Amino acid sequence: MNLKFDDQNLIKKEFKQKLGWFEEEFDMIFRNKTHNYTKNDLRLANEILDKLSETINEYRNEKLLFDLVTTLNNIERKHPEFF
């Protein structure tokens, strides 16, 4: 008996779920501040966005890259002050 396992689809699905979680968490942290950001807020936002941006270099799959860039664009649209 052979079990076929499509790990690429599982990886893609998990990646998209994590991107969604990431965007939700970023919104939750910064949504209610409405431009009353401390230096610590700005530093934290930049560190988070830098880490997400660095992820672009790790993936060679065009669909995953598209999803990643879309997430960054969504965050930029909602929080332009961090870009």
N, CA, C and O atoms as CSV, one atom per row, in Angstrom:
chain,resi,resn,atom,element,x,y,z
A,1,MET,N,N,0.844,-1.173,0.000
A,1,MET,CA,C,0.000,0.000,0.000
A,1,MET,C,C,0.889,1.236,0.000
A,1,MET,O,O,1.795,1.357,0.825
A,2,ASN,N,N,0.630,2.145,-0.921
A,2,ASN,CA,C,1.366,3.402,-0.998
A,2,ASN,C,C,0.462,4.563,-0.615
A,2,ASN,O,O,-0.701,4.636,-1.014
A,3,LEU,N,N,1.017,5.443,0.149
A,3,LEU,CA,C,0.298,6.665,0.482
A,3,LEU,C,C,0.897,7.791,-0.348
A,3,LEU,O,O,2.099,8.048,-0.286
A,4,LYS,N,N,0.066,8.449,-1.113
A,4,LYS,CA,C,0.545,9.588,-1.897
A,4,LYS,C,C,0.305,10.845,-1.078
A,4,LYS,O,O,-0.782,11.075,-0.547
A,5,PHE,N,N,1.323,11.622,-0.998
A,5,PHE,CA,C,1.251,12.829,-0.189
A,5,PHE,C,C,1.774,13.988,-1.017
A,5,PHE,O,O,2.929,13.981,-1.443
A,6,ASP,N,N,0.938,14.970,-1.245
A,6,ASP,CA,C,1.323,16.127,-2.043
A,6,ASP,C,C,1.821,17.220,-1.101
A,6,ASP,O,O,1.072,18.114,-0.709
A,7,ASP,N,N,3.092,17.127,-0.750
A,7,ASP,CA,C,3.643,18.070,0.213
A,7,ASP,C,C,3.727,19.486,-0.335
A,7,ASP,O,O,3.682,20.437,0.447
A,8,GLN,N,N,3.846,19.665,-1.638
A,8,GLN,CA,C,3.906,21.011,-2.206
A,8,GLN,C,C,2.599,21.767,-1.973
A,8,GLN,O,O,2.615,22.943,-1.610
A,9,ASN,N,N,1.479,21.097,-2.181
A,9,ASN,CA,C,0.194,21.757,-1.938
A,9,ASN,C,C,-0.002,22.057,-0.461
A,9,ASN,O,O,-0.552,23.099,-0.104
A,10,LEU,N,N,0.441,21.158,0.391
A,10,LEU,CA,C,0.343,21.387,1.824
A,10,LEU,C,C,1.207,22.575,2.236
A,10,LEU,O,O,0.777,23.405,3.036
A,11,ILE,N,N,2.405,22.661,1.705
A,11,ILE,CA,C,3.302,23.773,2.011
A,11,ILE,C,C,2.686,25.088,1.543
A,11,ILE,O,O,2.713,26.080,2.271
A,12,LYS,N,N,2.135,25.098,0.342
A,12,LYS,CA,C,1.512,26.318,-0.190
A,12,LYS,C,C,0.328,26.749,0.669
A,12,LYS,O,O,0.157,27.932,0.964
A,13,LYS,N,N,-0.487,25.775,1.067
A,13,LYS,CA,C,-1.656,26.081,1.896
A,13,LYS,C,C,-1.223,26.645,3.249
A,13,LYS,O,O,-1.779,27.636,3.723
A,14,GLU,N,N,-0.245,26.018,3.855
A,14,GLU,CA,C,0.252,26.482,5.149
A,14,GLU,C,C,0.875,27.869,5.031
A,14,GLU,O,O,0.691,28.712,5.909
A,15,PHE,N,N,1.607,28.104,3.953
A,15,PHE,CA,C,2.234,29.405,3.719
A,15,PHE,C,C,1.165,30.497,3.618
A,15,PHE,O,O,1.308,31.563,4.217
A,16,LYS,N,N,0.100,30.237,2.865
A,16,LYS,CA,C,-0.976,31.217,2.719
A,16,LYS,C,C,-1.669,31.467,4.054
A,16,LYS,O,O,-2.033,32.603,4.358
A,17,GLN,N,N,-1.854,30.421,4.850
A,17,GLN,CA,C,-2.475,30.588,6.163
A,17,GLN,C,C,-1.600,31.460,7.058
A,17,GLN,O,O,-2.107,32.322,7.776
A,18,LYS,N,N,-0.297,31.238,7.015
A,18,LYS,CA,C,0.611,32.026,7.844
A,18,LYS,C,C,0.658,33.479,7.387
A,18,LYS,O,O,0.772,34.383,8.215
A,19,LEU,N,N,0.572,33.714,6.084
A,19,LEU,CA,C,0.528,35.092,5.590
A,19,LEU,C,C,-0.738,35.791,6.079
A,19,LEU,O,O,-0.695,36.954,6.481
A,20,GLY,N,N,-1.855,35.084,6.044
A,20,GLY,CA,C,-3.106,35.651,6.546
A,20,GLY,C,C,-3.011,35.970,8.024
A,20,GLY,O,O,-3.445,37.033,8.467
A,21,TRP,N,N,-2.444,35.052,8.786
A,21,TRP,CA,C,-2.252,35.275,10.218
A,21,TRP,C,C,-1.344,36.475,10.445
A,21,TRP,O,O,-1.617,37.312,11.306
A,22,PHE,N,N,-0.274,36.559,9.681
A,22,PHE,CA,C,0.685,37.646,9.820
A,22,PHE,C,C,0.006,38.998,9.596
A,22,PHE,O,O,0.194,39.931,10.377
A,23,GLU,N,N,-0.773,39.096,8.537
A,23,GLU,CA,C,-1.462,40.352,8.229
A,23,GLU,C,C,-2.453,40.714,9.336
A,23,GLU,O,O,-2.537,41.876,9.732
A,24,GLU,N,N,-3.196,39.740,9.833
A,24,GLU,CA,C,-4.151,39.977,10.918
A,24,GLU,C,C,-3.446,40.452,12.185
A,24,GLU,O,O,-3.918,41.371,12.854
A,25,GLU,N,N,-2.326,39.831,12.511
A,25,GLU,CA,C,-1.579,40.222,13.708
A,25,GLU,C,C,-1.030,41.640,13.573
A,25,GLU,O,O,-1.092,42.428,14.517
A,26,PHE,N,N,-0.496,41.958,12.404
A,26,PHE,CA,C,0.030,43.304,12.172
A,26,PHE,C,C,-1.093,44.330,12.342
A,26,PHE,O,O,-0.907,45.362,12.988
A,27,ASP,N,N,-2.250,44.041,11.763
A,27,ASP,CA,C,-3.401,44.937,11.899
A,27,ASP,C,C,-3.806,45.087,13.358
A,27,ASP,O,O,-4.095,46.192,13.817
A,28,MET,N,N,-3.828,43.974,14.084
A,28,MET,CA,C,-4.246,44.012,15.474
A,28,MET,C,C,-3.285,44.862,16.319
A,28,MET,O,O,-3.720,45.595,17.207
A,29,ILE,N,N,-2.008,44.762,16.045
A,29,ILE,CA,C,-1.018,45.517,16.813
A,29,ILE,C,C,-1.128,47.011,16.536
A,29,ILE,O,O,-1.044,47.819,17.461
A,30,PHE,N,N,-1.316,47.388,15.272
A,30,PHE,CA,C,-1.192,48.796,14.896
A,30,PHE,C,C,-2.497,49.477,14.492
A,30,PHE,O,O,-2.506,50.691,14.287
A,31,ARG,N,N,-3.567,48.759,14.374
A,31,ARG,CA,C,-4.828,49.330,13.885
A,31,ARG,C,C,-5.367,50.447,14.772
A,31,ARG,O,O,-5.789,51.481,14.256
A,32,ASN,N,N,-5.363,50.273,16.045
A,32,ASN,CA,C,-6.009,51.227,16.947
A,32,ASN,C,C,-5.123,52.394,17.360
A,32,ASN,O,O,-5.561,53.271,18.104
A,33,LYS,N,N,-3.906,52.412,16.894
A,33,LYS,CA,C,-2.990,53.479,17.302
A,33,LYS,C,C,-3.247,54.769,16.520
A,33,LYS,O,O,-2.955,55.855,17.021
A,34,THR,N,N,-3.774,54.672,15.333
A,34,THR,CA,C,-4.103,55.805,14.463
A,34,THR,C,C,-3.062,56.922,14.507
A,34,THR,O,O,-3.343,58.044,14.931
A,35,HIS,N,N,-1.898,56.595,14.074
A,35,HIS,CA,C,-0.801,57.549,13.873
A,35,HIS,C,C,-0.200,58.094,15.169
A,35,HIS,O,O,0.592,59.035,15.120
A,36,ASN,N,N,-0.547,57.543,16.301
A,36,ASN,CA,C,0.082,57.929,17.564
A,36,ASN,C,C,1.166,56.915,17.901
A,36,ASN,O,O,1.132,56.276,18.953
A,37,TYR,N,N,2.126,56.777,16.996
A,37,TYR,CA,C,3.135,55.735,17.133
A,37,TYR,C,C,4.327,56.221,17.940
A,37,TYR,O,O,4.825,57.330,17.742
A,38,THR,N,N,4.767,55.381,18.841
A,38,THR,CA,C,5.987,55.666,19.584
A,38,THR,C,C,7.177,55.206,18.749
A,38,THR,O,O,7.010,54.544,17.724
A,39,LYS,N,N,8.371,55.562,19.195
A,39,LYS,CA,C,9.575,55.084,18.509
A,39,LYS,C,C,9.631,53.560,18.553
A,39,LYS,O,O,10.070,52.921,17.597
A,40,ASN,N,N,9.189,52.989,19.654
A,40,ASN,CA,C,9.172,51.531,19.789
A,40,ASN,C,C,8.197,50.897,18.786
A,40,ASN,O,O,8.498,49.856,18.203
A,41,ASP,N,N,7.030,51.526,18.585
A,41,ASP,CA,C,6.072,51.029,17.588
A,41,ASP,C,C,6.694,51.022,16.202
A,41,ASP,O,O,6.576,50.043,15.465
A,42,LEU,N,N,7.357,52.115,15.852
A,42,LEU,CA,C,7.980,52.222,14.529
A,42,LEU,C,C,9.090,51.190,14.360
A,42,LEU,O,O,9.224,50.576,13.302
A,43,ARG,N,N,9.883,51.006,15.411
A,43,ARG,CA,C,10.955,50.018,15.354
A,43,ARG,C,C,10.383,48.613,15.179
A,43,ARG,O,O,10.867,47.837,14.355
A,44,LEU,N,N,9.351,48.293,15.957
A,44,LEU,CA,C,8.718,46.978,15.873
A,44,LEU,C,C,8.118,46.744,14.485
A,44,LEU,O,O,8.309,45.680,13.896
A,45,ALA,N,N,7.404,47.725,13.972
A,45,ALA,CA,C,6.802,47.586,12.639
A,45,ALA,C,C,7.876,47.365,11.586
A,45,ALA,O,O,7.725,46.512,10.711
A,46,ASN,N,N,8.956,48.125,11.664
A,46,ASN,CA,C,10.034,47.967,10.687
A,46,ASN,C,C,10.705,46.605,10.794
A,46,ASN,O,O,11.041,46.000,9.777
A,47,GLU,N,N,10.902,46.120,12.005
A,47,GLU,CA,C,11.497,44.791,12.181
A,47,GLU,C,C,10.593,43.705,11.600
A,47,GLU,O,O,11.064,42.787,10.928
A,48,ILE,N,N,9.307,43.817,11.863
A,48,ILE,CA,C,8.360,42.826,11.348
A,48,ILE,C,C,8.341,42.849,9.825
A,48,ILE,O,O,8.412,41.801,9.183
A,49,LEU,N,N,8.245,44.037,9.253
A,49,LEU,CA,C,8.184,44.155,7.793
A,49,LEU,C,C,9.490,43.737,7.140
A,49,LEU,O,O,9.483,43.154,6.056
A,50,ASP,N,N,10.615,44.030,7.792
A,50,ASP,CA,C,11.907,43.582,7.259
A,50,ASP,C,C,11.970,42.061,7.199
A,50,ASP,O,O,12.426,41.491,6.208
A,51,LYS,N,N,11.511,41.410,8.261
A,51,LYS,CA,C,11.516,39.938,8.278
A,51,LYS,C,C,10.637,39.375,7.170
A,51,LYS,O,O,11.018,38.425,6.486
A,52,LEU,N,N,9.467,39.966,6.999
A,52,LEU,CA,C,8.579,39.488,5.942
A,52,LEU,C,C,9.202,39.732,4.573
A,52,LEU,O,O,9.121,38.878,3.690
A,53,SER,N,N,9.818,40.884,4.397
A,53,SER,CA,C,10.463,41.197,3.118
A,53,SER,C,C,11.625,40.257,2.832
A,53,SER,O,O,11.840,39.870,1.683
A,54,GLU,N,N,12.372,39.888,3.856
A,54,GLU,CA,C,13.492,38.959,3.683
A,54,GLU,C,C,13.008,37.598,3.188
A,54,GLU,O,O,13.743,36.884,2.506
A,55,THR,N,N,11.788,37.247,3.527
A,55,THR,CA,C,11.221,35.968,3.114
A,55,THR,C,C,11.142,35.867,1.596
A,55,THR,O,O,11.214,34.773,1.037
A,56,ILE,N,N,10.994,37.004,0.934
A,56,ILE,CA,C,10.904,37.013,-0.529
A,56,ILE,C,C,12.110,36.315,-1.143
A,56,ILE,O,O,11.969,35.593,-2.130
A,57,ASN,N,N,13.277,36.519,-0.580
A,57,ASN,CA,C,14.499,35.929,-1.123
A,57,ASN,C,C,14.581,34.417,-0.920
A,57,ASN,O,O,15.368,33.748,-1.589
A,58,GLU,N,N,13.789,33.880,-0.018
A,58,GLU,CA,C,13.868,32.460,0.303
A,58,GLU,C,C,13.011,31.580,-0.596
A,58,GLU,O,O,13.221,30.369,-0.658
A,59,TYR,N,N,12.053,32.172,-1.289
A,59,TYR,CA,C,11.115,31.375,-2.078
A,59,TYR,C,C,11.323,31.602,-3.567
A,59,TYR,O,O,11.470,32.736,-4.021
A,60,ARG,N,N,11.333,30.526,-4.305
A,60,ARG,CA,C,11.496,30.595,-5.755
A,60,ARG,C,C,10.184,30.292,-6.475
A,60,ARG,O,O,10.112,30.382,-7.701
A,61,ASN,N,N,9.172,29.941,-5.732
A,61,ASN,CA,C,7.878,29.613,-6.310
A,61,ASN,C,C,7.124,30.911,-6.608
A,61,ASN,O,O,6.874,31.706,-5.702
A,62,GLU,N,N,6.765,31.124,-7.866
A,62,GLU,CA,C,6.125,32.380,-8.266
A,62,GLU,C,C,4.802,32.619,-7.550
A,62,GLU,O,O,4.495,33.756,-7.190
A,63,LYS,N,N,4.024,31.580,-7.340
A,63,LYS,CA,C,2.731,31.734,-6.664
A,63,LYS,C,C,2.930,32.167,-5.214
A,63,LYS,O,O,2.208,33.035,-4.722
A,64,LEU,N,N,3.896,31.572,-4.534
A,64,LEU,CA,C,4.168,31.969,-3.151
A,64,LEU,C,C,4.691,33.397,-3.097
A,64,LEU,O,O,4.323,34.162,-2.205
A,65,LEU,N,N,5.540,33.755,-4.038
A,65,LEU,CA,C,6.047,35.131,-4.095
A,65,LEU,C,C,4.910,36.119,-4.334
A,65,LEU,O,O,4.860,37.184,-3.719
A,66,PHE,N,N,4.004,35.759,-5.228
A,66,PHE,CA,C,2.857,36.623,-5.498
A,66,PHE,C,C,2.027,36.808,-4.228
A,66,PHE,O,O,1.625,37.927,-3.909
A,67,ASP,N,N,1.771,35.730,-3.510
A,67,ASP,CA,C,1.006,35.811,-2.257
A,67,ASP,C,C,1.726,36.671,-1.227
A,67,ASP,O,O,1.096,37.447,-0.509
A,68,LEU,N,N,3.026,36.533,-1.158
A,68,LEU,CA,C,3.819,37.314,-0.215
A,68,LEU,C,C,3.775,38.802,-0.556
A,68,LEU,O,O,3.570,39.636,0.325
A,69,VAL,N,N,3.965,39.128,-1.813
A,69,VAL,CA,C,3.919,40.529,-2.247
A,69,VAL,C,C,2.516,41.100,-2.054
A,69,VAL,O,O,2.367,42.262,-1.673
A,70,THR,N,N,1.501,40.301,-2.311
A,70,THR,CA,C,0.125,40.752,-2.098
A,70,THR,C,C,-0.107,41.096,-0.634
A,70,THR,O,O,-0.748,42.101,-0.325
A,71,THR,N,N,0.407,40.273,0.263
A,71,THR,CA,C,0.271,40.542,1.698
A,71,THR,C,C,0.971,41.842,2.069
A,71,THR,O,O,0.416,42.661,2.802
A,72,LEU,N,N,2.186,42.034,1.568
A,72,LEU,CA,C,2.899,43.288,1.836
A,72,LEU,C,C,2.130,44.484,1.284
A,72,LEU,O,O,2.049,45.521,1.942
A,73,ASN,N,N,1.574,44.354,0.099
A,73,ASN,CA,C,0.794,45.447,-0.493
A,73,ASN,C,C,-0.456,45.746,0.326
A,73,ASN,O,O,-0.821,46.909,0.495
A,74,ASN,N,N,-1.110,44.714,0.831
A,74,ASN,CA,C,-2.289,44.914,1.684
A,74,ASN,C,C,-1.921,45.677,2.948
A,74,ASN,O,O,-2.633,46.593,3.359
A,75,ILE,N,N,-0.813,45.295,3.557
A,75,ILE,CA,C,-0.365,45.981,4.773
A,75,ILE,C,C,-0.003,47.423,4.447
A,75,ILE,O,O,-0.343,48.334,5.202
A,76,GLU,N,N,0.681,47.637,3.332
A,76,GLU,CA,C,1.061,49.005,2.945
A,76,GLU,C,C,-0.177,49.870,2.700
A,76,GLU,O,O,-0.196,51.042,3.077
A,77,ARG,N,N,-1.188,49.312,2.085
A,77,ARG,CA,C,-2.414,50.057,1.811
A,77,ARG,C,C,-3.094,50.488,3.119
A,77,ARG,O,O,-3.624,51.594,3.216
A,78,LYS,N,N,-3.072,49.600,4.122
A,78,LYS,CA,C,-3.728,49.894,5.394
A,78,LYS,C,C,-2.852,50.710,6.339
A,78,LYS,O,O,-3.360,51.445,7.186
A,79,HIS,N,N,-1.536,50.579,6.192
A,79,HIS,CA,C,-0.596,51.231,7.111
A,79,HIS,C,C,0.533,51.901,6.321
A,79,HIS,O,O,1.692,51.518,6.482
A,80,PRO,N,N,0.229,52.883,5.478
A,80,PRO,CA,C,1.260,53.488,4.618
A,80,PRO,C,C,2.367,54.194,5.397
A,80,PRO,O,O,3.467,54.386,4.878
A,81,GLU,N,N,2.086,54.573,6.613
A,81,GLU,CA,C,3.083,55.288,7.416
A,81,GLU,C,C,4.317,54.445,7.723
A,81,GLU,O,O,5.353,54.987,8.108
A,82,PHE,N,N,4.221,53.146,7.560
A,82,PHE,CA,C,5.354,52.266,7.833
A,82,PHE,C,C,6.180,51.961,6.592
A,82,PHE,O,O,7.149,51.205,6.665
A,83,PHE,N,N,5.810,52.536,5.456
A,83,PHE,CA,C,6.527,52.244,4.215
A,83,PHE,C,C,7.195,53.484,3.659
A,83,PHE,O,O,7.845,53.420,2.615
